[in-house]
Amino acid sequence: MCALAADLGPGTALAYVELLETRRAYLSNLTPLPALPALLLLAERIDADAAATRFLVDGWLLLRMHDGSGPQVTPCKHDHS
C-alpha cells in the first residue's frame, strides 16, 4: 500500500470497502477518490460563510478556499469547558 499511496497525487484519498483484521490489517477494494468532493459528499454537516470561501465540515474541519489554488485545511480546536 505504501507504493500505491506514493503514486497518488495531491488531493487524492483512498477509500476502502472492508478492513480485514488477522495478525495484520488488510484493506480490500481500494479506490482512489478526489479528496475534496468525497469529503463534502460524506460529511454529516457543512456550514459556510456568506461568500462561500470558508466551510466548516462536521464542526471540526475548516476548509478555506482561496484564489483557485485549492482548499487549505485547518482542524478547528473547540473549547469543551
DSSP file (Angstrom, degrees, kcal/mol; ACC not computed):
  #  RESIDUE AA STRUCTURE BP1 BP2  ACC     N-H-->O    O-->H-N    N-H-->O    O-->H-N    TCO  KAPPA ALPHA  PHI   PSI    X-CA   Y-CA   Z-CA
    1    1 A M     >        0   0    0      0, 0.0     4,-2.9     0, 0.0     5,-0.2   0.000 360.0 360.0 360.0 -29.7    0.0    0.0    0.0
    2    2 A C  H  >  +     0   0    0      1,-0.2     4,-1.8     2,-0.2     5,-0.1   0.900 360.0  48.5 -61.1 -40.1    2.9    2.3    0.6
    3    3 A A  H  > S+     0   0    0      2,-0.2     4,-1.1     1,-0.2    -1,-0.2   0.907 112.5  48.7 -66.5 -40.3    3.9    2.2   -3.1
    4    4 A L  H >> S+     0   0    0      1,-0.2     4,-0.7     2,-0.2     3,-0.5   0.919 109.8  51.1 -64.7 -43.8    0.3    2.9   -4.1
    5    5 A A  H >< S+     0   0    0     -4,-2.9     3,-0.6     1,-0.2    -1,-0.2   0.848 106.7  55.0 -63.5 -33.7    0.0    5.8   -1.7
    6    6 A A  H 3< S+     0   0    0     -4,-1.8    -1,-0.2     1,-0.2    -2,-0.2   0.791 104.6  55.0 -69.6 -26.6    3.2    7.3   -3.1
    7    7 A D  H << S+     0   0    0     -4,-1.1    -1,-0.2    -3,-0.5    -2,-0.2   0.644  87.2  99.1 -80.5 -15.2    1.7    7.2   -6.6
    8    8 A L  S << S-     0   0    0     -4,-0.7     3,-0.1    -3,-0.6     6,-0.0  -0.487  72.4-128.9 -74.5 141.3   -1.4    9.2   -5.6
    9    9 A G    >   -     0   0    0     -2,-0.2     3,-1.2     1,-0.2    -1,-0.1  -0.287  38.8 -74.4 -80.0 171.2   -1.4   12.8   -6.4
   10   10 A P  T 3  S+     0   0    0      0, 0.0    -1,-0.2     0, 0.0     3,-0.1  -0.389 119.7  30.7 -64.6 145.0   -2.1   15.6   -4.0
   11   11 A G  T 3  S+     0   0    0      1,-0.3    24,-3.1    -3,-0.1     2,-0.4   0.637  93.9 118.9  81.3  14.2   -5.8   16.0   -3.2
   12   12 A T  E <   -A   34   0A   0     -3,-1.2     2,-0.3    22,-0.3    -1,-0.3  -0.937  40.8-171.8-115.8 136.7   -6.4   12.3   -3.6
   13   13 A A  E     -A   33   0A   0     20,-2.9    20,-3.1    -2,-0.4     2,-0.5  -0.843  20.7-123.9-120.2 159.0   -7.7   10.0   -0.9
   14   14 A L  E     -A   32   0A   0     -2,-0.3     2,-0.4    18,-0.2    16,-0.1  -0.897  21.2-165.7-104.2 132.2   -8.1    6.2   -0.7
   15   15 A A  E     -A   31   0A   0     16,-2.5    16,-2.5    -2,-0.5     2,-0.3  -0.891   7.0-164.6-110.7 146.7  -11.4    4.7    0.1
   16   16 A Y        -     0   0    0     -2,-0.4    13,-0.2    14,-0.2    14,-0.2  -0.933  20.4-150.6-131.7 156.9  -11.8    1.0    1.1
   17   17 A V  S    S+     0   0    0     11,-2.1     2,-0.4    -2,-0.3    12,-0.2   0.855  79.2  16.1 -91.2 -41.5  -14.7   -1.4    1.3
   18   18 A E  E     -B   28   0B   0     10,-1.0    10,-2.4     2,-0.0     2,-0.6  -0.992  54.7-149.1-142.1 141.8  -13.6   -3.7    4.0
   19   19 A L  E     -B   27   0B   0     -2,-0.4     2,-0.6     8,-0.2     8,-0.2  -0.952  19.3-164.6-108.0 113.6  -11.0   -3.9    6.8
   20   20 A L  E     -B   26   0B   0      6,-3.2     6,-2.8    -2,-0.6     2,-0.6  -0.886   4.5-162.0-101.9 119.4   -9.9   -7.5    7.4
   21   21 A E  E     +B   25   0B   0     -2,-0.6     4,-0.2     4,-0.2     2,-0.1  -0.902  30.9 134.6-109.1 117.9   -8.0   -7.9   10.6
   22   22 A T  S    S-     0   0    0      2,-2.8     3,-0.0    -2,-0.6    -1,-0.0  -0.049  89.5 -42.0-119.4-130.9   -5.9  -11.0   11.2
   23   23 A R  S    S+     0   0    0     -2,-0.1     2,-0.3     2,-0.0    -2,-0.1   0.770 141.4  28.3 -70.4 -23.0   -2.4  -10.7   12.6
   24   24 A R  S    S-     0   0    0     -4,-0.1    -2,-2.8     2,-0.0     2,-0.4  -0.883  93.6-108.4-128.0 162.5   -2.1   -7.8   10.3
   25   25 A A  E     -B   21   0B   0     -2,-0.3     2,-0.4    -4,-0.2    -4,-0.2  -0.791  32.7-170.2 -95.0 135.8   -4.8   -5.4    9.0
   26   26 A Y  E     -B   20   0B   0     -6,-2.8    -6,-3.2    -2,-0.4     2,-0.4  -0.983  11.2-149.4-126.3 136.4   -5.7   -5.6    5.3
   27   27 A L  E     -B   19   0B   0     -2,-0.4     2,-0.3    -8,-0.2     3,-0.2  -0.863  16.0-156.5-101.3 137.7   -7.8   -3.2    3.3
   28   28 A S  E     +B   18   0B   0    -10,-2.4   -11,-2.1    -2,-0.4   -10,-1.0  -0.863  63.7  14.5-116.0 152.9   -9.8   -4.6    0.4
   29   29 A N  S    S-     0   0    0     -2,-0.3     2,-0.2   -13,-0.2    -1,-0.2   0.938  75.4-164.5  56.5  56.5  -11.2   -2.9   -2.8
   30   30 A L        -     0   0    0     -3,-0.2   -14,-0.2   -14,-0.2    -1,-0.2  -0.502   7.9-174.9 -71.1 136.9   -9.1    0.3   -2.6
   31   31 A T  E     -A   15   0A   0    -16,-2.5   -16,-2.5    -2,-0.2     2,-0.3  -0.988  21.6-132.2-135.4 124.2  -10.4    3.1   -4.8
   32   32 A P  E     -A   14   0A   0      0, 0.0   -18,-0.2     0, 0.0   -20,-0.0  -0.583  31.4-178.2 -74.7 137.4   -8.7    6.4   -5.3
   33   33 A L  E     -A   13   0A   0    -20,-3.1   -20,-2.9    -2,-0.3     2,-0.4  -0.965  38.6-100.7-132.0 148.2  -11.1    9.4   -4.9
   34   34 A P  E  >  -A   12   0A   0      0, 0.0     4,-1.8     0, 0.0   -22,-0.3  -0.606  39.5-141.1 -64.3 125.0  -10.7   13.1   -5.3
   35   35 A A  H  > S+     0   0    0    -24,-3.1     4,-2.7    -2,-0.4     5,-0.2   0.892  89.7  50.4 -64.1 -46.2  -10.5   14.1   -1.6
   36   36 A L  H  > S+     0   0    0    -25,-0.4     4,-2.5     1,-0.2     5,-0.2   0.948 112.8  43.5 -64.4 -51.0  -12.5   17.3   -1.5
   37   37 A P  H  > S+     0   0    0      0, 0.0     4,-2.3     0, 0.0    -1,-0.2   0.902 115.5  50.4 -61.2 -37.6  -15.6   16.1   -3.3
   38   38 A A  H  X S+     0   0    0     -4,-1.8     4,-2.2     2,-0.2    -2,-0.2   0.919 110.9  49.1 -64.7 -42.4  -15.5   12.8   -1.3
   39   39 A L  H  X S+     0   0    0     -4,-2.7     4,-1.0     1,-0.2    -1,-0.2   0.930 113.6  45.6 -61.3 -46.2  -15.2   14.8    2.0
   40   40 A L  H  < S+     0   0    0     -4,-2.5    -1,-0.2     1,-0.2    -2,-0.2   0.852 114.0  49.5 -68.2 -33.8  -18.1   17.1    1.0
   41   41 A L  H  < S+     0   0    0     -4,-2.3    -1,-0.2    -5,-0.2    -2,-0.2   0.871 116.5  40.5 -71.2 -36.9  -20.3   14.2   -0.1
   42   42 A L  H  < S+     0   0    0     -4,-2.2    -1,-0.2    -5,-0.2    -2,-0.2   0.498  88.6 113.3 -93.8  -4.2  -19.7   12.1    3.0
   43   43 A A     <  -     0   0    0     -4,-1.0     3,-0.1    -5,-0.2    -3,-0.0  -0.356  57.7-149.0 -68.3 146.9  -19.9   14.9    5.6
   44   44 A E  S    S+     0   0    0      1,-0.3     2,-0.3    -2,-0.0    -1,-0.1   0.826  83.2  13.2 -81.2 -34.6  -22.8   15.0    8.0
   45   45 A R        -     0   0    0      2,-0.0    13,-3.4     0, 0.0     2,-0.4  -0.997  60.7-172.0-146.8 137.3  -22.9   18.8    8.2
   46   46 A I  E     -C   57   0C   0     -2,-0.3     2,-0.4    11,-0.2    11,-0.2  -0.985   5.2-171.5-131.4 121.6  -21.4   21.6    6.3
   47   47 A D  E     -C   56   0C   0      9,-2.4     9,-3.2    -2,-0.4     2,-0.3  -0.912   9.7-172.8-109.6 140.1  -21.5   25.2    7.4
   48   48 A A  E     -C   55   0C   0     -2,-0.4     7,-0.2     7,-0.2     2,-0.1  -0.928  22.5-118.3-131.2 154.1  -20.3   28.0    5.0
   49   49 A D    >   -     0   0    0      5,-1.7     3,-1.5    -2,-0.3     5,-0.1  -0.363  42.8 -96.3 -81.5 173.1  -19.8   31.7    5.3
   50   50 A A  T 3  S+     0   0    0      1,-0.3    -1,-0.1     2,-0.1    -2,-0.0   0.802 125.3  48.2 -63.0 -31.3  -21.8   34.1    3.1
   51   51 A A  T 3  S-     0   0    0      3,-0.0    -1,-0.3     0, 0.0     0, 0.0   0.483 106.2-126.9 -87.9  -2.4  -19.0   34.4    0.5
   52   52 A A  S <  S+     0   0    0     -3,-1.5    -2,-0.1     2,-0.2     3,-0.1   0.877  77.6 117.8  56.0  41.5  -18.6   30.6    0.3
   53   53 A T        +     0   0    0      1,-0.2    12,-3.5    11,-0.1     2,-0.4   0.540  69.1  45.6-108.4 -13.2  -14.9   30.9    1.0
   54   54 A R  E     - D   0  64C   0     10,-0.2    -5,-1.7    -5,-0.1     2,-0.4  -0.998  63.5-173.5-133.8 132.3  -14.8   29.0    4.3
   55   55 A F  E     -CD  48  63C   0      8,-2.7     8,-3.3    -2,-0.4     2,-0.7  -0.990  12.5-154.7-126.5 129.2  -16.5   25.7    5.0
   56   56 A L  E     -CD  47  62C   0     -9,-3.2    -9,-2.4    -2,-0.4     2,-0.6  -0.920  17.0-156.4-103.2 114.8  -16.8   24.1    8.4
   57   57 A V  E >>  -CD  46  61C   0      4,-3.4     4,-2.0    -2,-0.7     3,-1.9  -0.824  68.9 -20.6-100.3 122.4  -17.2   20.3    7.9
   58   58 A D  T 34 S-     0   0    0    -13,-3.4    -1,-0.2    -2,-0.6   -12,-0.1   0.726 114.4 -71.8  53.9  26.9  -18.8   18.3   10.7
   59   59 A G  T 34 S+     0   0    0    -14,-0.3    -1,-0.3    -3,-0.2     3,-0.1   0.512 130.0  58.0  76.6   5.3  -17.9   21.0   13.2
   60   60 A W  T <4 S+     0   0    0     -3,-1.9    16,-3.9     1,-0.2     2,-0.6   0.566  83.6  71.4-140.4 -16.6  -14.2   20.4   13.3
   61   61 A L  E  <  -DE  57  75C   0     -4,-2.0    -4,-3.4    14,-0.2     2,-0.6  -0.926  59.6-160.4-114.3 117.1  -12.5   20.7    9.9
   62   62 A L  E     -DE  56  74C   0     12,-2.9    12,-2.5    -2,-0.6     2,-0.5  -0.846   3.4-166.2-100.0 121.4  -12.2   24.2    8.4
   63   63 A L  E     -DE  55  73C   0     -8,-3.3    -8,-2.7    -2,-0.6     2,-0.5  -0.923   3.1-163.1-105.5 126.8  -11.7   24.4    4.6
   64   64 A R  E     -DE  54  72C   0      8,-2.5     8,-2.0    -2,-0.5     2,-0.5  -0.949   5.1-154.2-112.1 121.9  -10.6   27.8    3.3
   65   65 A M  E     + E   0  71C   0    -12,-3.5     2,-0.1    -2,-0.5    -2,-0.0  -0.816  20.6 173.8 -95.8 129.6  -11.0   28.5   -0.4
   66   66 A H        -     0   0    0      4,-0.7     2,-3.7    -2,-0.5     4,-0.2  -0.269  53.9 -32.5-117.1-156.1   -8.6   31.0   -1.9
   67   67 A D  S    S-     0   0    0      1,-0.2    -2,-0.0    -2,-0.1    -1,-0.0  -0.076 103.3 -71.8 -62.6  41.7   -7.8   32.3   -5.4
   68   68 A G  S    S+     0   0    0     -2,-3.7    -1,-0.2     2,-0.1    -3,-0.0   0.517 106.1 116.5  83.0   3.8   -8.4   29.0   -7.2
   69   69 A S  S    S-     0   0    0      1,-0.3    -2,-0.1     3,-0.0    -1,-0.1   0.450  83.7 -99.8 -84.9   1.2   -5.3   27.3   -5.8
   70   70 A G        -     0   0    0     -4,-0.2    -4,-0.7     2,-0.0    -1,-0.3  -0.309  53.0 -45.7 103.5 170.4   -7.4   24.7   -3.9
   71   71 A P  E     -E   65   0C   0      0, 0.0     2,-0.5     0, 0.0    -6,-0.2  -0.403  39.1-145.1 -78.3 150.9   -8.5   24.4   -0.3
   72   72 A Q  E     -E   64   0C   0     -8,-2.0    -8,-2.5    -2,-0.1     2,-0.5  -0.975  21.4-145.0-109.8 129.4   -6.4   24.9    2.8
   73   73 A V  E     +E   63   0C   0     -2,-0.5   -10,-0.2   -10,-0.2   -12,-0.0  -0.821  21.5 174.5-105.1 130.1   -7.4   22.6    5.5
   74   74 A T  E     -E   62   0C   0    -12,-2.5   -12,-2.9    -2,-0.5     2,-0.3  -0.978  27.9-133.1-134.9 119.7   -7.2   23.5    9.2
   75   75 A P  E     -E   61   0C   0      0, 0.0     2,-0.3     0, 0.0   -14,-0.2  -0.556  29.7-129.8 -67.3 134.8   -8.5   21.3   12.1
   76   76 A C        -     0   0    0    -16,-3.9     2,-0.6    -2,-0.3   -20,-0.0  -0.641  10.8-139.9 -87.7 143.4  -10.6   23.5   14.4
   77   77 A K        -     0   0    0     -2,-0.3     2,-0.4     2,-0.0   -17,-0.0  -0.912  17.0-160.5-105.5 124.1  -10.0   23.5   18.1
   78   78 A H        -     0   0    0     -2,-0.6     2,-0.8     2,-0.0   -18,-0.0  -0.830  15.7-136.8-104.1 141.4  -13.0   23.6   20.3
   79   79 A D        -     0   0    0     -2,-0.4    -2,-0.0     1,-0.1     0, 0.0  -0.865  19.0-173.5 -93.9 107.1  -13.1   24.6   24.0
   80   80 A H              0   0    0     -2,-0.8    -1,-0.1     1,-0.2    -2,-0.0   0.170 360.0 360.0 -89.3  18.7  -15.3   22.0   25.6
   81   81 A S              0   0    0      0, 0.0    -1,-0.2     0, 0.0    -2,-0.0   0.475 360.0 360.0 -88.8 360.0  -15.3   23.7   29.0
